[in-house]
Amino acid sequence: MKGAVVGKQGFVSNAESYAALGQPVYAAPLPDAVSHWLKAERDMVGNAW
């Protein structure tokens, strides 16, 4: 499912939306390139933010 669901309190998480529709929520693995980029960013930036 693509799109955003908005409730009275703001955006509704995908997990809540899927549960309301009776659909399973799968944690899709990140592509290798994205995983490497995130690791490199953590290594270089550390806890600067």
C-alpha positions, 0 to 999 in steps of 0.5 A: 500500500502506498499513501498516507493515512491521517487520523484526528491525531495526525498521521497513522503508522503503516502498522496501524493502517495494515492492522485495521485492514486485516493485512500483515505487516512485513519488515522489508529488508533495505537494499544493500546500497542503502544499508551501506550508506546508513552505516557510513553515515553513522560511522562518519557523523556518529552522535553529532546530531 
